[in-house]
């Protein structure tokens, strides 16, 4: 715990201690053996002792691991908008959230590769409770966001986090990655939670000028094949049925593993433009920030053929289902529907929820087009 009151790494000594704890964990054995199968553990540990920062750790270990994962589980990554952002400025990247690890890692490592340095990554404290995983999140430059505990403790922690994140940007230390909502999108509807934006303003007056200082840039990440689609639909339907969902022990960790090894198809990472606010104050400026983030994410989300097919099936459109691509995608959907119905869920309800998970970005893009067409 550093002086700002949240768990993160801010000094070489903190980094070294975290690095050594990670290397001593069972998770490190799995990660390093998979990523460097022909290198001895002793050689890796000796090399690691020469690393003194999160940037060096990411370059040496995380980037090769991510490139290998993408090579084995995707058809490639495309990027837009990053080259339009000034290299000498730090930003608050508010992103949609589809995959627990890959979303933030893709942003951080592409910032690093483009000469902008890595970024701080905001992580819910639910992921900071398992030995090995905690250290890995911190080595990814994580900042723990407190979600559990008394309202007073959560509020106090949020104030400290807000001030800490603002300093990273205004003092030109790091950019910051922040999910637009407390967890991943489970129903396909990428929407910014106003509570996240309010949290950002806890350190200062809620004004356009203070939000402008954060250099907010929306980021849209889109996967051709939704990570953990079965688990997301399962959670969505149980929430709808019972009003809440109780995660099982180890569920997040299992989904991290599943999302890393699953077929992702093509991936697109779209960096938007820095927000320009119109001058509202108080709750009005919060809503303006929310609306402008949503509009950019919805507009910049890359709609794949999978999204278009699901949208057409859901709306009784006329997709060409005879193509090899459409047939393959429908087989994938049928396999996922079968998996969910095997645990007692209604087939029609499952099918609609799964199609909507894929189709919602198309609905959102249409909303943005309509709103922009009627805007003065």
Secondary structure, 3 states (H helix, E strand, C coil): CCCCCCCCCCCHHHHHHHHHHHHCCHHHHHHHHHHCCCCCHHHHHHHHCCCCCHHHHHHHHHHHHHHHHHHHHEEEEEEECHHHCCCCCCCEEEECCCCCCHHHHHHHHHHHHCCCCCEEEEEEHHHCCCCCHHHHHHHCCEEEECCCCCHHHHHHHHHHHHHHHHHHHHCCCCEEEEECCCCCCCCCCCCCCHHHHHHHCCCCCCEHHHHHCCCEEEEEEEECCCCCHHHHHHHHHHHHHHCCCCCCCCHHHHHHHHHHHCCCEEEEEEEEEECCCCCCECHHHHHHHHHHHHHHHHHHCCCCHHHHHHHHHHCCCCCCCCCHHHHHHHHHHHHHHHHHHCCCCCHHHHHHHHHHHHHHHHHHHHHHHHHHHHCC
